[in-house]
């Protein structure tokens, strides 16, 4: 549904999962600010501890903060109630960092998998479940050309792209995320396509 909305509005929605990362997220914020663009961050609760300042910075700069759970549990491989508790714990970690009490945030299931209990729970709470349409390939064994997203922006138009902003020991992957974000933003500008957050797209 989100993908269809992105295609309809010919919008580029940049999403980043599994962060925040101490170095990479901070660098991405600079790249995004340079283009005055907003992105959406699906944070992992366990990565928030010690990086609360970064979470606040993301919010202050007007980006979308969403959740990717606490511990990146594959919800088909753990008990349904453990998966559900993990969703709530992920939300609580964001609220604790921001000092807010929103209690729920749009959710992207780790590995793209949801069990039926979690699914019903999210539907009951009217929490948007957010997938993606284009994977940047930043976690693949062989990282592709950093122009991959940019080329697809030019070729296919509206999209929800996926990259990851947790810190890597592999510097080429960190560089890849930065470069592909930069080139995607340049392509959107060239094509006159709006760069929107998930919540802007749903407005
Ligand atoms: Zn993930």
Boltz pocket constraint, residues with backbone or C-beta under 6 A from the ligand:
constraints:
  - pocket:
      binder: B
      contacts: [[A, 17], [A, 18], [A, 68], [A, 72], [A, 109], [A, 110], [A, 111]]
      max_distance: 6.0
